[in-house]
């Protein structure tokens, strides 16, 4: 679910530069993981559950940031104008 939301957010942005796509993807990924963890802690938390949710969020953050950065890079590459002729 968080990956689908992140993909929709990235593809809705008009990103044309690769570095901006990398940053937007990484920030979107960490932001969505943080919101997902906050939501889980708020509605399904308890002391032991919150620790599990936090550890899960920390474990998911690095690969999510890498995947988000790559998706942002691909989005920027897809937005480049093509010159014909």
Secondary structure, 3 states (H helix, E strand, C coil): CHHHHHHHHHHHCCCCCHHHHHHHHHHHHHHHHHHHHHHHHHHHCCHHHHHHHHHHHHHHHHHHHHHHHHHHHHHHHHHCCCCCC
